[in-house]
């Protein structure tokens, strides 16, 4: 049976540590024991650091509590960063043989915030080479298996993080997302992955004025825990001019909200080519349609609808909506072709409680 400590949600674990109901050494020992038992079967956590040094760091966190020092929200938490992001003193390979011996001298902006919040870095989580792909395997560390069925894919590229969370080898995890890398492994392992807005979590980059679609975000087993990590990660950084102003304080409050009187939009599965807006006509084309890119058509339709215009969708059978044919789906098809023996979906996780005691016993 897994330890009661690893079965705690992140918020409950933080409360227990601050109240000194459990020590940071006890927490670290429980998680390392759990990792020793489960990680060899799934290969989710890589570059695991020496136990003696991790327990020593946990002891220092306990000493800080005993002295009554102010502590951060992640004080004493074991944390493993996705192996695309630099962590000072811990091997960061990005899953590539050319970076096998890469030991960063400094933390990334996000890692520095997690460290300041009190986390102890125990290693990294596995990722495909350079994060390219919707499965998690690379020539440095090998394949990460799905938390529920190791013959199935963990998804990617944050597959190691998702599996480690699902099996309670970590209380929280970080990930990155360009075309689904926080979301698809979360779905395939029955946890939560949140793709943030560009700039919400500062991302290091050499060219500050050429932003990409890639973002950093939190992963967790429930929404309050997700928000607690985002509160640490988010906030403006002067070194990243395109980061969003403010800090993460807004994510620390209650998630409850009264939606009475709130206006909302309903997403429908339509193709942009089939969008008809009354009152707009495409020059030289059929009445009722209008020109422009797919995104432009939808934005124009939304503006018109907001002014009281009528919007109709004309579905075409047998066609996939262009808006839903995203990179994650394309990547998944490609990687299945490249590695046909290691593909699939979630392996029957729907309806299961992520990382529950029954699953942890079975694996």
C-alpha positions in Angstrom: 0.0 0.0 0.0 1.3 3.5 -0.8 2.1 5.8 2.1 -0.6 8.1 3.5 1.7 11.0 2.7 1.8 10.4 -1.1 -2.0 10.0 -1.1 -2.5 13.6 0.2 -3.4 16.2 -2.4 -0.9 19.1 -2.7 -3.0 21.6 -0.8 -3.4 19.1 2.1 0.3 18.3 2.0 1.2 21.9 2.2 -1.1 22.4 5.2 0.4 19.3 7.0 4.0 20.5 6.5 3.3 24.1 7.7 1.4 22.7 10.7 4.3 20.3 11.3 2.0 17.3 11.3 4.6 15.7 9.0 8.2 16.6 8.6 9.8 17.5 5.3 12.1 14.5 5.8 9.1 12.2 6.2 7.6 13.6 3.0 10.8 13.2 1.0 11.4 9.7 2.3 7.8 8.6 1.5 8.0 10.0 -2.0 11.4 8.5 -2.7 10.2 5.1 -1.5 7.2 5.4 -3.7 9.4 6.4 -6.7 11.7 3.4 -6.1 8.7 1.1 -6.2 6.9 2.5 -9.3 9.2 4.5 -11.5 11.2 1.5 -12.8 7.9 0.2 -14.4 7.0 3.5 -16.1 10.2 5.5 -16.5 8.5 8.8 -15.8 11.2 10.5 -13.6 14.7 10.7 -14.9 18.0 12.1 -13.6 16.9 11.2 -10.1 19.2 12.8 -7.5 21.0 11.0 -4.7 18.7 10.1 -1.8 21.1 11.2 0.9 21.4 14.7 -0.5 17.7 15.0 -1.0 17.0 14.0 2.6 19.6 16.4 3.8 17.9 19.3 1.9 14.6 18.2 3.5 16.2 18.4 6.9 17.2 22.0 6.2 13.6 22.8 5.3 12.5 21.3 8.7 15.1 23.4 10.5 13.7 26.5 8.8 10.3 25.7 10.1 11.6 25.0 13.6 13.2 28.5 13.6 9.9 30.0 12.6 11.2 31.4 9.4 8.6 32.4 6.7 8.2 29.6 4.2 6.8 29.4 0.7 3.7 27.6 -0.6 5.8 24.6 -1.8 8.0 24.3 1.2 9.5 20.8 1.4 7.7 19.6 -1.8 9.6 17.0 -3.9 9.6 18.5 -7.4 10.8 17.2 -10.8 11.0 19.6 -13.7 10.2 18.6 -17.3 13.5 17.8 -19.0 13.3 20.7 -21.4 13.8 23.3 -18.7 17.1 24.1 -17.1 17.6 23.4 -13.4 20.8 24.5 -11.8 23.1 21.5 -11.2 20.8 18.8 -12.6 21.4 17.2 -15.9 19.1 18.7 -18.6 19.2 16.7 -21.8 16.0 17.7 -23.7 15.9 14.0 -24.5 18.8 14.4 -27.0 22.2 12.6 -27.0 23.9 15.9 -28.0 23.0 17.3 -24.6 23.7 14.2 -22.5 26.3 16.0 -20.4 24.6 19.3 -20.2 24.6 20.6 -16.6 23.0 24.1 -16.4 24.7 26.7 -14.3 21.4 28.6 -13.6 17.7 28.0 -13.2 15.1 29.1 -15.8 12.8 31.9 -14.6 10.0 29.5 -13.8 12.3 27.1 -11.9 13.7 29.9 -9.9 10.2 30.8 -8.7 9.5 27.2 -7.8 12.8 27.0 -5.9 12.0 30.2 -4.0 8.6 28.8 -3.1 10.4 26.1 -1.2 10.4 23.0 -3.5 13.3 20.5 -3.5 14.3 19.4 -7.0 14.6 15.6 -7.0 15.2 15.2 -10.8 13.5 15.7 -14.1 10.5 14.3 -15.9 10.9 12.5 -19.3 10.0 14.1 -22.6 10.5 13.3 -26.3 13.6 14.7 -27.9 13.4 18.5 -27.9 9.7 18.1 -26.9 8.8 17.2 -30.5 6.0 14.6 -30.4 2.8 13.5 -28.7 4.4 10.4 -27.3 7.2 10.3 -24.7 10.3 8.4 -25.8 13.9 9.5 -26.6 17.3 8.0 -27.2 18.7 9.1 -23.8 16.2 7.7 -21.3 13.8 5.6 -23.4 10.1 5.2 -23.3 7.7 6.4 -20.6 4.7 4.1 -20.2 1.1 5.1 -19.5 0.2 5.2 -15.8 -2.6 2.7 -16.3 -1.3 0.4 -19.0 2.4 0.4 -19.6 1.9 -1.1 -23.1 0.2 2.2 -24.1 1.5 5.6 -24.7 1.9 8.2 -22.0 1.2 11.0 -24.5 3.5 13.9 -24.8 5.5 15.9 -24.6 4.8 16.2 -20.9 4.3 12.5 -20.6 6.8 12.0 -17.8 5.1 14.7 -15.7 1.6 13.3 -16.3 2.5 9.7 -15.4 4.4 10.8 -12.3 1.4 12.8 -11.1 -1.1 10.0 -11.9 0.9 7.5 -9.9 1.5 10.0 -7.0 5.3 10.1 -7.5 5.0 13.9 -7.4 2.5 16.2 -5.6 2.6 18.7 -8.5 4.4 19.0 -11.9 5.2 21.5 -14.6 4.9 21.1 -18.3 5.1 22.9 -21.6 2.6 23.1 -24.5 2.9 24.1 -28.1 0.2 22.0 -29.7 -1.2 19.9 -26.8 1.8 18.9 -24.8 0.3 19.8 -21.4 -3.2 18.6 -22.4 -2.9 15.3 -24.3 -0.7 13.5 -21.7 -3.0 14.8 -19.0 -5.9 13.3 -20.8 -4.2 10.1 -21.4 -3.2 9.7 -17.7 -6.4 11.2 -16.2 -4.8 14.3 -14.6 -5.1 18.0 -15.3 -2.8 20.0 -17.6 -3.4 23.7 -18.1 -2.3 25.5 -21.2 -1.7 29.1 -20.1 -1.9 32.3 -22.2 1.3 33.3 -23.9 3.3 35.3 -21.4 1.3 34.2 -18.3 4.4 32.2 -17.2 7.6 33.9 -18.3 9.5 31.7 -20.8 13.2 32.2 -21.4 14.0 33.1 -25.0 16.8 34.7 -26.9 14.6 36.8 -29.2 12.1 38.5 -27.0 10.2 40.0 -29.9 9.5 36.8 -31.7 7.0 35.0 -29.4 5.9 31.5 -30.2 2.9 29.4 -29.4 4.8 27.5 -26.8 3.9 28.1 -23.2 4.7 26.8 -19.7 1.9 25.7 -17.4 1.0 23.6 -14.3 -0.2 20.0 -14.0 -2.0 18.5 -11.0 -4.6 15.9 -9.9 -7.3 18.5 -9.2 -8.1 22.1 -10.1 -7.3 23.8 -6.7 -3.8 22.2 -6.8 -3.4 23.3 -10.4 -4.2 26.9 -9.4 -1.7 26.7 -6.5 1.2 25.9 -8.8 0.1 28.5 -11.4 0.1 31.1 -8.6 3.8 30.3 -8.1 4.7 30.2 -11.8 2.8 33.2 -13.1 3.9 36.8 -13.1 5.8 39.5 -14.9 9.5 39.2 -15.4 11.5 42.2 -16.7 13.8 39.9 -18.6 10.9 38.7 -20.6 9.3 41.8 -22.1 6.2 39.9 -23.4 5.3 38.4 -20.1 2.0 39.5 -18.7 1.9 42.2 -16.1 1.0 41.4 -12.5 1.8 38.4 -10.3 0.1 35.0 -9.6 -1.8 36.3 -6.6 -5.1 36.1 -8.5 -4.8 32.3 -8.6 -4.5 31.9 -4.9 -8.0 32.9 -4.0 -11.2 30.9 -4.0 -12.2 29.3 -7.2 -15.9 29.6 -6.4 -17.9 32.2 -8.4 -21.5 33.2 -8.9 -22.1 33.1 -12.6 -25.6 34.6 -12.4 -26.0 37.2 -15.2 -22.7 36.3 -16.8 -22.6 36.2 -20.6 -21.0 33.2 -22.1 -20.3 31.8 -25.6 -21.1 28.3 -26.7 -18.5 26.4 -28.8 -19.9 24.5 -31.8 -18.1 22.1 -34.1 -18.2 23.8 -37.4 -15.9 24.4 -40.3 -14.9 28.0 -40.9 -15.6 27.4 -44.6 -19.2 26.6 -43.7 -19.8 29.8 -41.7 -22.6 31.9 -43.0 -23.2 35.4 -41.6 -26.4 37.2 -42.6 -25.7 40.6 -44.1 -22.2 39.9 -45.3 -21.4 38.8 -48.8 -18.2 37.5 -50.4 -17.3 39.5 -53.4 -17.8 37.4 -56.5 -19.0 34.4 -54.4 -22.3 33.0 -53.1 -24.4 35.4 -51.2 -24.1 35.0 -47.4 -20.4 34.0 -47.3 -17.5 36.3 -46.7 -13.8 36.2 -47.5 -10.8 36.0 -45.3 -8.8 33.4 -43.4 -10.6 30.8 -41.2 -9.7 32.8 -38.0 -10.7 36.1 -39.6 -14.1 34.7 -40.6 -14.8 33.5 -37.1 -13.7 36.7 -35.5 -15.8 38.8 -37.9 -18.8 36.5 -37.2 -18.3 36.9 -33.5 -18.2 40.7 -33.8 -21.3 40.7 -35.9 -23.2 38.3 -33.6 -22.2 40.6 -30.6 -24.0 43.5 -32.4 -27.1 41.4 -32.8 -26.4 39.7 -36.2 -27.5 36.2 -37.0 -25.0 33.4 -37.3 -25.7 30.0 -39.0 -23.5 27.0 -39.3 -23.9 24.7 -42.4 -22.2 21.4 -41.5 -20.8 19.2 -44.2 -20.9 15.5 -43.5 -17.7 13.5 -43.5 -15.4 16.5 -43.1 -13.3 17.4 -40.0 -13.4 20.9 -38.8 -10.2 22.7 -39.6 -10.1 24.3 -36.2 -10.0 20.9 -34.5 -7.3 19.3 -36.7 -4.6 20.7 -34.5 -0.9 19.8 -34.2 -1.5 17.3 -31.4 -3.6 15.1 -33.6 -1.2 15.4 -36.5 1.8 14.7 -34.2 0.0 11.7 -32.8 -0.5 10.2 -36.2 3.0 10.8 -37.2 4.6 9.3 -34.1 2.4 6.2 -34.3 3.7 5.7 -37.8 7.3 6.1 -36.6 6.9 3.8 -33.6 4.0 1.5 -34.4 4.6 -0.8 -31.4 4.2 2.1 -28.9 1.0 4.0 -29.6 -2.6 4.1 -28.5 -4.8 6.2 -26.3 -5.4 6.1 -22.6 -5.7 2.4 -22.2 -9.1 2.5 -20.4 -8.5 5.2 -17.8 -11.9 6.9 -18.4 -13.9 7.1 -15.2 -11.0 6.0 -13.0 -9.7 8.1 -10.2 -6.1 9.2 -11.0 -3.5 7.4 -8.9 -6.0 5.8 -6.6 -4.9 3.0 -4.2 -6.3 0.2 -6.5 -4.2 1.4 -9.4 -1.1 1.9 -7.3 -1.5 -1.7 -6.0 -1.9 -3.2 -9.5 1.1 -1.5 -11.2 
